[in-house]
Amino acid sequence: MKLIGSLTSPYVRKARIVAAEKRVEYAWEPHNVWAPENPVPDYNPLGKVPVLVLDDGTALYDSRVICEFLDSVSPIGKLIPADNRERIEVRRWEALADGALDAGVLARLEGQRPAAERSASWIDRQMGKVARSLDAMDIQIGTRPWCHGAAFTLADVAVGACVGWFDFRFPQLEWRKDRPNLARLAVKLAERPSFAETAPRE
């Protein structure tokens, strides 16, 4: 199977981290999704990455579906708990991290529009979502070693990919300020090979 994505997408990074943690082998096919000749729409009608193309040609998208699939195909280190309540809690963390990213991406795209067409209020609205989400993560982590429970899960993957992208695209945000619990987790995650090897870059 092959994973189609970009080196800068946090959603792609999330899938790559899960594959690395699960030791799932795949062919890596990076593309610039903004380039007119990129092949992503041939696999995903939404034109978004990541896309995981299985050996039978089936294309899986988006990152949440891909991460769940990857967690299911390898018995190594389950990242999504089997217990329904625990599973929902991990997926809730993933939704929070992905939602913060969604807002950050929208703010960044709006900021790239010509000044005369740009909406400062829209950017502020999105960045407000980001700030509230990061605050919630910091509070909910508290003094625990991981986002949920006593072990590394998909919740940590999603949060790590999220804050890593804000480091990459919004360094001026200085999100670590006044969020010591989230900052502590980010440092620990950055030391894992799966995170170090997938750090976003142009």
Secondary structure, DSSP 8 states (H G I E B T S, - for coil): -EEEE-SS-HHHHHHHHHHHHHT---EEEE--TTSTT-SHHHH-TT--S-EEE-TTS-EE-SHHHHHHHHHHH--SS-SS-SSHHHHHHHHHHHHHHHHHHHHHHHHHHHHTS-GGG--HHHHHHHHHHHHHHHHHHHHHHTT-SSSSTTS--HHHHHHHHHHHHHHHH-GGG-TTTT-HHHHHHHHHHHTSHHHHTT----
